Amino acid sequence: MSLLEVENLVVEFQTASGPFRAVDGVSLKVSAGEVLAIVGESGSGKSVSMLAAMGLLPWTAKVTADKLTFDGRDMLSMSDSERRKIIGKDIAMIFQEPVASLNPCFTVGFQIEEVLRFHTDLDRKARRARAIELFEAVGIPNAEERLSHFPHQMSGGQCQRVMIATALACNPKLLIADEPTTALDVTIQKQILDLLMRIQTERGMGLIMITHNMGVVAETADRVIVQYKGRKIEEADVLSLFESPKSAYTKALLSALPDNATGDRLPTIAEFLTDQQIFEGAVR
Ligand SMILES: Nc1ncnc2c1ncn2[C@@H]1O[C@H](COP(=O)(O)OP(=O)(O)OP(=O)(O)O)[C@@H](O)[C@H]1O
């Protein structure tokens, strides 16, 4: 059985210039132990799809779907309080800007212990011990001492490790990583990706990796969804996608990899294709 199952997800924002459809009929499934990458350019609706699935969008968003289940439970008919028990516990999310995602006013120890306080029955001492254990698991040196640090006292890479530790606090079944390495230095990016993949394998978690980077897709994913302007353009296992991409858009995305640069600049998608050509091959 799939962990997360989404069918025909549509998200429309009310904006000053009328309704704007950010996600247009996307369907996806992810199982335990599986890594699904959602890849697409900026604005293709990758983050909004996941935030919608978790019920985390503002009231200006109208979300509809034919099906939205997590672990067999219908998320559409669930009350907000039921959903809050699942989000942060069974489904956790990490974001692109680790420093901005942490609250600057509280120590990182307080923030991870708050998650444990909300979702578990552990007492204060046990929460502290668990926080230390989690920091150690994600490779934060001097874990106990680090708990009393504020986010600004830590590097971007260390803050992302704190975010990962916090996301793992309640042993989630599904982790959604939204561009988890984009804001980090190149050398740190590799370390964080390796850490995520090691933890995913060890724990058998489902992982949704949101990225615009085909290199990250190649290194992490089992299966890939390619998204453009809110629509799913192609879905394939990672080998098939790289070896024999079906849609013109995926081919164009792969051609835009640095390896395929001609001269000193990369080609852009707009140089290859019109929207009409891209949507011709769209799947549901
Ligand atoms: N609250 C909102 N109100 C109106 N439009 C929004 C809102 N949030 C997102 N959007 C729009 O929805 C579209 C999809 O945004 P989304 O953040 O999902 O893109 P993305 O593919 O994740 O890109 P990025 O990698 O830049 O985050 C964008 O055009 C964005 O401007």
The ligand as a Gaussian input file, in Angstrom:
#p B3LYP/6-31G(d) Opt

LIG

0 1
 N        0.116000      32.138000      -1.420000
 C        0.173000      32.234000      -2.761000
 N       -0.653000      33.060000      -3.443000
 C       -0.607000      33.160000      -4.787000
 N        0.246000      32.435000      -5.566000
 C        1.081000      31.604000      -4.938000
 C        1.112000      31.445000      -3.515000
 N        2.074000      30.540000      -3.185000
 C        2.629000      30.141000      -4.363000
 N        2.041000      30.775000      -5.407000
 C        2.360000      30.609000      -6.829000
 O        2.187000      29.244000      -7.185000
 C        3.144000      28.873000      -8.176000
 C        3.851000      27.611000      -7.754000
 O        4.713000      27.928000      -6.655000
 P        5.673000      26.848000      -5.988000
 O        6.329000      27.511000      -4.823000
 O        4.937000      25.592000      -5.760000
 O        6.732000      26.615000      -7.134000
 P        7.976000      25.651000      -7.093000
 O        7.870000      24.762000      -8.281000
 O        8.080000      24.979000      -5.781000
 O        9.152000      26.679000      -7.322000
 P       10.367000      27.104000      -6.369000
 O       11.419000      26.092000      -6.636000
 O       10.715000      28.476000      -6.860000
 O        9.820000      27.087000      -4.961000
 C        4.066000      30.073000      -8.360000
 O        3.688000      30.768000      -9.525000
 C        3.825000      30.901000      -7.131000
 O        4.028000      32.273000      -7.385000

